[in-house]
Amino acid sequence: MLKVGDSVVYVPDGSKGTVVEILESLYHVVWEDHFSSWEKPESLRKQEPTPH
């Protein structure tokens, strides 16, 4: 389950963003290009931190 602050990848095209709000089963994401959208959880994948 995703939470506010998680880095995510939009599965269909690989765009990266950050979850800023959660409303019921929708996630409000701000993308790298500063666009924002509401997405269903099945279209998002949590981006794991890269190991150092």
N, CA, C and O atoms as a Tripos MOL2 file, in Angstrom:
@<TRIPOS>MOLECULE
protein
  208   207    52     0     0
PROTEIN
NO_CHARGES

@<TRIPOS>ATOM
      1 N           0.8380   -1.1880    0.0000 N.3       1 MET1
      2 CA          0.0000    0.0000    0.0000 C.3       1 MET1
      3 C           0.8810    1.2490    0.0000 C.2       1 MET1
      4 O           1.8610    1.3310    0.7400 O.2       1 MET1
      5 N           0.5260    2.1970   -0.8210 N.am      2 LEU2
      6 CA          1.2790    3.4380   -0.9200 C.3       2 LEU2
      7 C           0.8600    4.4110    0.1680 C.2       2 LEU2
      8 O          -0.2530    4.3440    0.6890 O.2       2 LEU2
      9 N           1.7800    5.3280    0.5050 N.am      3 LYS3
     10 CA          1.4610    6.3630    1.4820 C.3       3 LYS3
     11 C           1.9860    7.7030    0.9800 C.2       3 LYS3
     12 O           2.8100    7.7560    0.0680 O.2       3 LYS3
     13 N           1.5030    8.7730    1.5800 N.am      4 VAL4
     14 CA          1.9350   10.1220    1.2080 C.3       4 VAL4
     15 C           3.4540   10.2040    1.3510 C.2       4 VAL4
     16 O           4.0240    9.7780    2.3560 O.2       4 VAL4
     17 N           4.0910   10.7600    0.3270 N.am      5 GLY5
     18 CA          5.5430   10.9030    0.3230 C.3       5 GLY5
     19 C           6.2650    9.8300   -0.4680 C.2       5 GLY5
     20 O           7.4480    9.9820   -0.7760 O.2       5 GLY5
     21 N           5.5680    8.7350   -0.8070 N.am      6 ASP6
     22 CA          6.1940    7.6620   -1.5820 C.3       6 ASP6
     23 C           6.5120    8.1240   -3.0000 C.2       6 ASP6
     24 O           5.7290    8.8390   -3.6260 O.2       6 ASP6
     25 N           7.6610    7.7100   -3.4880 N.am      7 SER7
     26 CA          8.0170    7.9020   -4.8950 C.3       7 SER7
     27 C           7.3900    6.7680   -5.6770 C.2       7 SER7
     28 O           7.4690    5.6050   -5.2800 O.2       7 SER7
     29 N           6.7610    7.1140   -6.7990 N.am      8 VAL8
     30 CA          6.0560    6.1130   -7.5980 C.3       8 VAL8
     31 C           6.4290    6.2350   -9.0750 C.2       8 VAL8
     32 O           6.9280    7.2600   -9.5390 O.2       8 VAL8
     33 N           6.1630    5.1450   -9.7880 N.am      9 VAL9
     34 CA          6.3280    5.1020  -11.2390 C.3       9 VAL9
     35 C           4.9660    4.7800  -11.8340 C.2       9 VAL9
     36 O           4.2790    3.8680  -11.3750 O.2       9 VAL9
     37 N           4.5810    5.5320  -12.8580 N.am     10 TYR10
     38 CA          3.3440    5.2710  -13.5800 C.3      10 TYR10
     39 C           3.6180    4.1180  -14.5400 C.2      10 TYR10
     40 O           4.4000    4.2610  -15.4800 O.2      10 TYR10
     41 N           2.9780    2.9820  -14.3040 N.am     11 VAL11
     42 CA          3.2810    1.7580  -15.0330 C.3      11 VAL11
     43 C           3.1570    1.9010  -16.5620 C.2      11 VAL11
     44 O           4.0460    1.4380  -17.2770 O.2      11 VAL11
     45 N           2.0840    2.5270  -17.0920 N.am     12 PRO12
     46 CA          1.9590    2.5780  -18.5550 C.3      12 PRO12
     47 C           3.1130    3.2660  -19.2970 C.2      12 PRO12
     48 O           3.4620    2.8520  -20.4030 O.2      12 PRO12
     49 N           3.7160    4.3210  -18.6990 N.am     13 ASP13
     50 CA          4.7530    5.0200  -19.4700 C.3      13 ASP13
     51 C           6.0600    5.2860  -18.7240 C.2      13 ASP13
     52 O           6.9820    5.8680  -19.2950 O.2      13 ASP13
     53 N           6.1560    4.8730  -17.4650 N.am     14 GLY14
     54 CA          7.4080    5.0230  -16.7280 C.3      14 GLY14
     55 C           7.6280    6.3880  -16.0920 C.2      14 GLY14
     56 O           8.7070    6.6450  -15.5560 O.2      14 GLY14
     57 N           6.6290    7.2760  -16.1380 N.am     15 SER15
     58 CA          6.7730    8.5900  -15.5040 C.3      15 SER15
     59 C           6.9680    8.4180  -14.0030 C.2      15 SER15
     60 O           6.4530    7.4760  -13.3990 O.2      15 SER15
     61 N           7.7250    9.3500  -13.4090 N.am     16 LYS16
     62 CA          8.0090    9.2770  -11.9770 C.3      16 LYS16
     63 C           7.3630   10.4400  -11.2560 C.2      16 LYS16
     64 O           7.2960   11.5510  -11.7830 O.2      16 LYS16
     65 N           6.8850   10.1800  -10.0390 N.am     17 GLY17
     66 CA          6.2410   11.2240   -9.2630 C.3      17 GLY17
     67 C           6.2240   10.8900   -7.7870 C.2      17 GLY17
     68 O           6.8300    9.9140   -7.3430 O.2      17 GLY17
     69 N           5.5130   11.7270   -7.0300 N.am     18 THR18
     70 CA          5.4050   11.5800   -5.5830 C.3      18 THR18
     71 C           3.9450   11.6530   -5.1680 C.2      18 THR18
     72 O           3.2090   12.5330   -5.6150 O.2      18 THR18
     73 N           3.5300   10.7320   -4.3160 N.am     19 VAL19
     74 CA          2.1630   10.7390   -3.7820 C.3      19 VAL19
     75 C           2.0450   11.8990   -2.7910 C.2      19 VAL19
     76 O           2.8380   12.0050   -1.8560 O.2      19 VAL19
     77 N           1.0440   12.7730   -3.0030 N.am     20 VAL20
     78 CA          0.8530   13.9260   -2.1170 C.3      20 VAL20
     79 C          -0.4570   13.8650   -1.3380 C.2      20 VAL20
     80 O          -0.6430   14.6100   -0.3760 O.2      20 VAL20
     81 N          -1.3690   12.9770   -1.7490 N.am     21 GLU21
     82 CA         -2.6650   12.8930   -1.0820 C.3      21 GLU21
     83 C          -3.3130   11.5710   -1.4610 C.2      21 GLU21
     84 O          -3.1030   11.0530   -2.5580 O.2      21 GLU21
     85 N          -4.1040   11.0320   -0.5410 N.am     22 ILE22
     86 CA         -4.8270    9.7900   -0.7990 C.3      22 ILE22
     87 C          -6.2840   10.0210   -0.4270 C.2      22 ILE22
     88 O          -6.5930   10.5050    0.6610 O.2      22 ILE22
     89 N          -7.1730    9.6660   -1.3480 N.am     23 LEU23
     90 CA         -8.6080    9.8220   -1.1170 C.3      23 LEU23
     91 C          -9.2870    8.5250   -1.5180 C.2      23 LEU23
     92 O          -9.3750    8.1950   -2.7010 O.2      23 LEU23
     93 N          -9.7690    7.7900   -0.5160 N.am     24 GLU24
     94 CA        -10.3730    6.4800   -0.7320 C.3      24 GLU24
     95 C          -9.4010    5.5900   -1.4960 C.2      24 GLU24
     96 O          -8.3600    5.2280   -0.9480 O.2      24 GLU24
     97 N          -9.6980    5.2260   -2.7340 N.am     25 SER25
     98 CA         -8.7930    4.3380   -3.4700 C.3      25 SER25
     99 C          -8.0760    5.0660   -4.6110 C.2      25 SER25
    100 O          -7.6640    4.4370   -5.5860 O.2      25 SER25
    101 N          -7.9290    6.3830   -4.4910 N.am     26 LEU26
    102 CA         -7.2120    7.1590   -5.5110 C.3      26 LEU26
    103 C          -6.0060    7.8560   -4.8910 C.2      26 LEU26
    104 O          -6.0340    8.2800   -3.7360 O.2      26 LEU26
    105 N          -4.9570    7.9620   -5.6820 N.am     27 TYR27
    106 CA         -3.7210    8.5940   -5.2430 C.3      27 TYR27
    107 C          -3.4700    9.8540   -6.0570 C.2      27 TYR27
    108 O          -3.4530    9.8130   -7.2870 O.2      27 TYR27
    109 N          -3.2750   10.9720   -5.3670 N.am     28 HIS28
    110 CA         -2.9600   12.2420   -6.0110 C.3      28 HIS28
    111 C          -1.4410   12.2960   -6.1250 C.2      28 HIS28
    112 O          -0.7290   12.2760   -5.1220 O.2      28 HIS28
    113 N          -0.9590   12.3640   -7.3630 N.am     29 VAL29
    114 CA          0.4780   12.2990   -7.6350 C.3      29 VAL29
    115 C           0.9300   13.5800   -8.3220 C.2      29 VAL29
    116 O           0.2760   14.0600   -9.2470 O.2      29 VAL29
    117 N           2.0480   14.1280   -7.8670 N.am     30 VAL30
    118 CA          2.7060   15.2290   -8.5750 C.3      30 VAL30
    119 C           3.8760   14.6100   -9.3240 C.2      30 VAL30
    120 O           4.7520   13.9730   -8.7390 O.2      30 VAL30
    121 N           3.8640   14.8160  -10.6360 N.am     31 TRP31
    122 CA          4.8660   14.2050  -11.5150 C.3      31 TRP31
    123 C           6.0900   15.1030  -11.6480 C.2      31 TRP31
    124 O           6.0640   16.2700  -11.2570 O.2      31 TRP31
    125 N           7.1660   14.5430  -12.2060 N.am     32 GLU32
    126 CA          8.4290   15.2810  -12.3650 C.3      32 GLU32
    127 C           8.2590   16.5860  -13.1350 C.2      32 GLU32
    128 O           8.9920   17.5460  -12.8970 O.2      32 GLU32
    129 N           7.3000   16.6280  -14.0540 N.am     33 ASP33
    130 CA          7.0890   17.8410  -14.8530 C.3      33 ASP33
    131 C           6.1270   18.8260  -14.1630 C.2      33 ASP33
    132 O           5.6810   19.7970  -14.7730 O.2      33 ASP33
    133 N           5.8140   18.5590  -12.8770 N.am     34 HIS34
    134 CA          4.9570   19.3950  -12.0240 C.3      34 HIS34
    135 C           3.4720   19.2820  -12.3480 C.2      34 HIS34
    136 O           2.6590   19.9660  -11.7270 O.2      34 HIS34
    137 N           3.1030   18.4430  -13.2970 N.am     35 PHE35
    138 CA          1.7020   18.1220  -13.5580 C.3      35 PHE35
    139 C           1.2100   17.2390  -12.4070 C.2      35 PHE35
    140 O           2.0010   16.4830  -11.8420 O.2      35 PHE35
    141 N          -0.0610   17.3150  -12.0520 N.am     36 SER36
    142 CA         -0.5830   16.4080  -11.0400 C.3      36 SER36
    143 C          -1.8200   15.7050  -11.5670 C.2      36 SER36
    144 O          -2.5260   16.2220  -12.4320 O.2      36 SER36
    145 N          -2.0700   14.5170  -11.0310 N.am     37 SER37
    146 CA         -3.2400   13.7490  -11.4560 C.3      37 SER37
    147 C          -3.6310   12.7710  -10.3530 C.2      37 SER37
    148 O          -2.8430   12.4500   -9.4640 O.2      37 SER37
    149 N          -4.8870   12.3070  -10.4440 N.am     38 TRP38
    150 CA         -5.3960   11.2810   -9.5360 C.3      38 TRP38
    151 C          -5.3050    9.9490  -10.2640 C.2      38 TRP38
    152 O          -5.7760    9.8200  -11.3940 O.2      38 TRP38
    153 N          -4.6950    8.9520   -9.6110 N.am     39 GLU39
    154 CA         -4.4640    7.6590  -10.2610 C.3      39 GLU39
    155 C          -4.9760    6.5070   -9.4170 C.2      39 GLU39
    156 O          -5.0120    6.5820   -8.1890 O.2      39 GLU39
    157 N          -5.3700    5.4440  -10.0940 N.am     40 LYS40
    158 CA         -5.7730    4.2070   -9.4200 C.3      40 LYS40
    159 C          -4.5080    3.4460   -9.0070 C.2      40 LYS40
    160 O          -3.4770    3.5520   -9.6700 O.2      40 LYS40
    161 N          -4.5840    2.6870   -7.9250 N.am     41 PRO41
    162 CA         -3.3810    2.0050   -7.4360 C.3      41 PRO41
    163 C          -2.7790    1.0110   -8.4280 C.2      41 PRO41
    164 O          -1.5670    0.7940   -8.4220 O.2      41 PRO41
    165 N          -3.6080    0.4050   -9.2790 N.am     42 GLU42
    166 CA         -3.0700   -0.5770  -10.2230 C.3      42 GLU42
    167 C          -2.1870    0.0550  -11.3020 C.2      42 GLU42
    168 O          -1.4460   -0.6560  -11.9800 O.2      42 GLU42
    169 N          -2.2560    1.3700  -11.4700 N.am     43 SER43
    170 CA         -1.4140    2.0210  -12.4810 C.3      43 SER43
    171 C          -0.1260    2.5950  -11.8760 C.2      43 SER43
    172 O           0.6690    3.2210  -12.5760 O.2      43 SER43
    173 N           0.0700    2.3750  -10.5640 N.am     44 LEU44
    174 CA          1.2620    2.9070   -9.8920 C.3      44 LEU44
    175 C           2.0880    1.7800   -9.2880 C.2      44 LEU44
    176 O           1.5560    0.7710   -8.8260 O.2      44 LEU44
    177 N           3.3960    1.9800   -9.3060 N.am     45 ARG45
    178 CA          4.3260    1.0490   -8.6650 C.3      45 ARG45
    179 C           5.2530    1.8730   -7.7910 C.2      45 ARG45
    180 O           5.7810    2.8930   -8.2330 O.2      45 ARG45
    181 N           5.4560    1.4370   -6.5500 N.am     46 LYS46
    182 CA          6.3420    2.1500   -5.6410 C.3      46 LYS46
    183 C           7.7650    2.0600   -6.1610 C.2      46 LYS46
    184 O           8.2390    0.9810   -6.5170 O.2      46 LYS46
    185 N           8.4430    3.1950   -6.2050 N.am     47 GLN47
    186 CA          9.8290    3.2270   -6.6490 C.3      47 GLN47
    187 C          10.7100    3.0140   -5.4280 C.2      47 GLN47
    188 O          10.7370    3.8330   -4.5100 O.2      47 GLN47
    189 N          11.4210    1.9090   -5.4360 N.am     48 GLU48
    190 CA         12.2940    1.5930   -4.3000 C.3      48 GLU48
    191 C          13.5390    2.4620   -4.3490 C.2      48 GLU48
    192 O          14.0440    2.7710   -5.4290 O.2      48 GLU48
    193 N          14.0400    2.8590   -3.1720 N.am     49 PRO49
    194 CA         15.2720    3.6660   -3.1560 C.3      49 PRO49
    195 C          16.4370    2.8750   -3.7500 C.2      49 PRO49
    196 O          16.5400    1.6620   -3.5640 O.2      49 PRO49
    197 N          17.2940    3.5690   -4.4540 N.am     50 THR50
    198 CA         18.4560    2.9070   -5.0380 C.3      50 THR50
    199 C          19.5060    2.6830   -3.9560 C.2      50 THR50
    200 O          19.7620    3.5820   -3.1550 O.2      50 THR50
    201 N          20.1180    1.4990   -3.9200 N.am     51 PRO51
    202 CA         21.1500    1.2460   -2.9040 C.3      51 PRO51
    203 C          22.3950    2.0850   -3.1770 C.2      51 PRO51
    204 O          22.7310    2.3570   -4.3300 O.2      51 PRO51
    205 N          23.0680    2.4870   -2.1170 N.am     52 HIS52
    206 CA         24.2670    3.3290   -2.2520 C.3      52 HIS52
    207 C          25.4930    2.4930   -2.4440 C.2      52 HIS52
    208 O          26.5930    3.0310   -2.5760 O.2      52 HIS52
@<TRIPOS>BOND
     1     1     2 1
     2     2     3 1
     3     3     4 2
     4     3     5 am
     5     5     6 1
     6     6     7 1
     7     7     8 2
     8     7     9 am
     9     9    10 1
    10    10    11 1
    11    11    12 2
    12    11    13 am
    13    13    14 1
    14    14    15 1
    15    15    16 2
    16    15    17 am
    17    17    18 1
    18    18    19 1
    19    19    20 2
    20    19    21 am
    21    21    22 1
    22    22    23 1
    23    23    24 2
    24    23    25 am
    25    25    26 1
    26    26    27 1
    27    27    28 2
    28    27    29 am
    29    29    30 1
    30    30    31 1
    31    31    32 2
    32    31    33 am
    33    33    34 1
    34    34    35 1
    35    35    36 2
    36    35    37 am
    37    37    38 1
    38    38    39 1
    39    39    40 2
    40    39    41 am
    41    41    42 1
    42    42    43 1
    43    43    44 2
    44    43    45 am
    45    45    46 1
    46    46    47 1
    47    47    48 2
    48    47    49 am
    49    49    50 1
    50    50    51 1
    51    51    52 2
    52    51    53 am
    53    53    54 1
    54    54    55 1
    55    55    56 2
    56    55    57 am
    57    57    58 1
    58    58    59 1
    59    59    60 2
    60    59    61 am
    61    61    62 1
    62    62    63 1
    63    63    64 2
    64    63    65 am
    65    65    66 1
    66    66    67 1
    67    67    68 2
    68    67    69 am
    69    69    70 1
    70    70    71 1
    71    71    72 2
    72    71    73 am
    73    73    74 1
    74    74    75 1
    75    75    76 2
    76    75    77 am
    77    77    78 1
    78    78    79 1
    79    79    80 2
    80    79    81 am
    81    81    82 1
    82    82    83 1
    83    83    84 2
    84    83    85 am
    85    85    86 1
    86    86    87 1
    87    87    88 2
    88    87    89 am
    89    89    90 1
    90    90    91 1
    91    91    92 2
    92    91    93 am
    93    93    94 1
    94    94    95 1
    95    95    96 2
    96    95    97 am
    97    97    98 1
    98    98    99 1
    99    99   100 2
   100    99   101 am
   101   101   102 1
   102   102   103 1
   103   103   104 2
   104   103   105 am
   105   105   106 1
   106   106   107 1
   107   107   108 2
   108   107   109 am
   109   109   110 1
   110   110   111 1
   111   111   112 2
   112   111   113 am
   113   113   114 1
   114   114   115 1
   115   115   116 2
   116   115   117 am
   117   117   118 1
   118   118   119 1
   119   119   120 2
   120   119   121 am
   121   121   122 1
   122   122   123 1
   123   123   124 2
   124   123   125 am
   125   125   126 1
   126   126   127 1
   127   127   128 2
   128   127   129 am
   129   129   130 1
   130   130   131 1
   131   131   132 2
   132   131   133 am
   133   133   134 1
   134   134   135 1
   135   135   136 2
   136   135   137 am
   137   137   138 1
   138   138   139 1
   139   139   140 2
   140   139   141 am
   141   141   142 1
   142   142   143 1
   143   143   144 2
   144   143   145 am
   145   145   146 1
   146   146   147 1
   147   147   148 2
   148   147   149 am
   149   149   150 1
   150   150   151 1
   151   151   152 2
   152   151   153 am
   153   153   154 1
   154   154   155 1
   155   155   156 2
   156   155   157 am
   157   157   158 1
   158   158   159 1
   159   159   160 2
   160   159   161 am
   161   161   162 1
   162   162   163 1
   163   163   164 2
   164   163   165 am
   165   165   166 1
   166   166   167 1
   167   167   168 2
   168   167   169 am
   169   169   170 1
   170   170   171 1
   171   171   172 2
   172   171   173 am
   173   173   174 1
   174   174   175 1
   175   175   176 2
   176   175   177 am
   177   177   178 1
   178   178   179 1
   179   179   180 2
   180   179   181 am
   181   181   182 1
   182   182   183 1
   183   183   184 2
   184   183   185 am
   185   185   186 1
   186   186   187 1
   187   187   188 2
   188   187   189 am
   189   189   190 1
   190   190   191 1
   191   191   192 2
   192   191   193 am
   193   193   194 1
   194   194   195 1
   195   195   196 2
   196   195   197 am
   197   197   198 1
   198   198   199 1
   199   199   200 2
   200   199   201 am
   201   201   202 1
   202   202   203 1
   203   203   204 2
   204   203   205 am
   205   205   206 1
   206   206   207 1
   207   207   208 2
@<TRIPOS>SUBSTRUCTURE
     1 MET1         2 RESIDUE 1 A MET
     2 LEU2         6 RESIDUE 1 A LEU
     3 LYS3        10 RESIDUE 1 A LYS
     4 VAL4        14 RESIDUE 1 A VAL
     5 GLY5        18 RESIDUE 1 A GLY
     6 ASP6        22 RESIDUE 1 A ASP
     7 SER7        26 RESIDUE 1 A SER
     8 VAL8        30 RESIDUE 1 A VAL
     9 VAL9        34 RESIDUE 1 A VAL
    10 TYR10       38 RESIDUE 1 A TYR
    11 VAL11       42 RESIDUE 1 A VAL
    12 PRO12       46 RESIDUE 1 A PRO
    13 ASP13       50 RESIDUE 1 A ASP
    14 GLY14       54 RESIDUE 1 A GLY
    15 SER15       58 RESIDUE 1 A SER
    16 LYS16       62 RESIDUE 1 A LYS
    17 GLY17       66 RESIDUE 1 A GLY
    18 THR18       70 RESIDUE 1 A THR
    19 VAL19       74 RESIDUE 1 A VAL
    20 VAL20       78 RESIDUE 1 A VAL
    21 GLU21       82 RESIDUE 1 A GLU
    22 ILE22       86 RESIDUE 1 A ILE
    23 LEU23       90 RESIDUE 1 A LEU
    24 GLU24       94 RESIDUE 1 A GLU
    25 SER25       98 RESIDUE 1 A SER
    26 LEU26      102 RESIDUE 1 A LEU
    27 TYR27      106 RESIDUE 1 A TYR
    28 HIS28      110 RESIDUE 1 A HIS
    29 VAL29      114 RESIDUE 1 A VAL
    30 VAL30      118 RESIDUE 1 A VAL
    31 TRP31      122 RESIDUE 1 A TRP
    32 GLU32      126 RESIDUE 1 A GLU
    33 ASP33      130 RESIDUE 1 A ASP
    34 HIS34      134 RESIDUE 1 A HIS
    35 PHE35      138 RESIDUE 1 A PHE
    36 SER36      142 RESIDUE 1 A SER
    37 SER37      146 RESIDUE 1 A SER
    38 TRP38      150 RESIDUE 1 A TRP
    39 GLU39      154 RESIDUE 1 A GLU
    40 LYS40      158 RESIDUE 1 A LYS
    41 PRO41      162 RESIDUE 1 A PRO
    42 GLU42      166 RESIDUE 1 A GLU
    43 SER43      170 RESIDUE 1 A SER
    44 LEU44      174 RESIDUE 1 A LEU
    45 ARG45      178 RESIDUE 1 A ARG
    46 LYS46      182 RESIDUE 1 A LYS
    47 GLN47      186 RESIDUE 1 A GLN
    48 GLU48      190 RESIDUE 1 A GLU
    49 PRO49      194 RESIDUE 1 A PRO
    50 THR50      198 RESIDUE 1 A THR
    51 PRO51      202 RESIDUE 1 A PRO
    52 HIS52      206 RESIDUE 1 A HIS
